[in-house]
Amino acid sequence: MLVITGATGQLGSQVIEELLRLQVPAGRIVASVRNPEKAAALAGRGVVVRAGDFTNSTQLPHTFTGAEQVLVISPDKLGEEGRRLSRTAIEAARTAGARRVLYTSHMGAQADSPTQDQAFIKDHAAIEGFLAQAGLPYTALRHGYYAESALHHLGRGLETGEIRVPEDGPVSWTTRADLAEADARIIAQEGLLDGITPPLTALQTFTFAEVAAIASELTGREIKHVLLSDKQWAQEKQAQGVPEHFVELLLSSYRAMRRGEFATVDPTLERILGRRPRTLRDVLADLLQPTAV
């Protein structure tokens, strides 16, 4: 059995779709979800649906019963809470006798990285360390920075005509869909990648100044790149109602970009997919160019 946690989430649901596309039998796939009712459509297609909550350490070993491999999708919590949830899931997989645990990490999770001032990177690095000591085979999937996150950083800039951001740097933005496909292939083919993977990234980097130029080209109207100081940007975000702790989290991302922490490109994702990964330019083209009728 291949257990996919967070199976109704943005990544988990796509991993399951890719496993089915790879012709993995539906009955061999376990969708671990907090609310099984939300996975009724998967159950209707023959996928095994089980209740699985990272906050319930007693329940999880039963959720993972019969697991050959467990994909632990990192929770949407930061700090000690998030680390505790991930450790609980990994320990449950070990208790259930899983042969391998896979964990969705991040390209910036190097233990000696200056990005360690950034909360979610510190969390991923900590869980990679825990996996290394857990005593069972594992794969830490070092995902590239999601291209969807780049769109979040842009805010309404594509609509207003001004991308207002602090100083950034080149990032190998990578689509969640490509990473979900790669994750599914790695799960379906044991031994394809073990231990900590190379960065799973697209093959081109972009700064937000370049994004503004691409958006201008695609829309035929000027999209300006407006450079703000960290303080100016933070004040604007707080005035828009963004919580202060989240503003600081985003600022730490910009500081990491400036240092080139997310500028790595690596051919591993292309090799796994057997094709060129989509770039942020491809994502922008889909978003901004009208569909031909």
PyMOL commands that set and color helices and strands:
alter all, ss='L'
color gray80, all
select helices_A, chain A and resi 10-21+26-28+36-44+60-63+79-95+114-117+119-133+147-154+157-160+176-188+208-219+230-239+244-258+268-273+280-288
alter helices_A, ss='H'
color red, helices_A
select strands_A, chain A and resi 2-5+29-33+48-51+69-72+100-106+138-143+162-166+195-196+224-228
alter strands_A, ss='S'
color yellow, strands_A
deselect
rebuild
show_as cartoon
